[in-house]
Amino acid sequence: MTGIVQQLTAWLVEHTYAVVFLSSLIDATAIPFPGRIVLAAAGAFAAAGETNAVVVIALGTAGVVIADHVWYCAGSLGGDRLLRLYFRLTFSSPDCVQRTTDWFKCFGTLTIVVGRFVAIVRVLAWPLARDHGVGYATFLALDVAAALAWTAIWVGLGWLLGGRWAEAPDDIRWISVALAIAAAASFLVARWWRRRRPRPAAA
């Protein structure tokens, strides 16, 4: 992976915007790829005045959203069948389809936000989103917001670290998981609070 990072860094210096877009696109497919490191590096370049942070965030978000749409639209081909094929090819547990259904029952549309920060949720849930009541308009709004937040976090981290951007993955390895858990916990607390509130008496 170190060799890949070094090569990407060399390309990033010469073709920052193109590399940011392509790296984010590939990273969003859940293929093991250091897309977040590229974003952090681009953020460091922006802090040094070598590139525009807003453009970097916009291109990173665009790459993520495009890849997410591929997964979402794959649901029209038969999300359940597609996932079962994926499980056979990757030797994953066949009960993952049921677990994915349970995520939607528990978190509802928030699964789209959680999935942006947890790759396994994204890969399993996106093809089934439409079948679980997540219409395209809802998916688009949540996905763009989550992709923007995810991209801005990594670019912002690189901006803050400056020349130490390469240390980002080691320093905050679990930042994506922590953010996803925090989002899910906030949603569950809000839903519990709504249920606990006394309903107004009927007139």
Secondary structure by P-SEA (a helix, b strand, c coil): caaaaaaaaaaaaacaaaaaaaaaaaaaaccccaaaaaaaaaaaaaaaccccaaaaaaaaaaaaaaaaaaaaacccccaaaaaaaaaaaaccccaaaaaaaaaaaacccaaaaaaaacaaaaaacccccccccccaaaaaaaaaaaaaaaaaaaaaaaaaaccccccccccccaaaaaaaaaaaaaaaaaaaaaaaccccccc
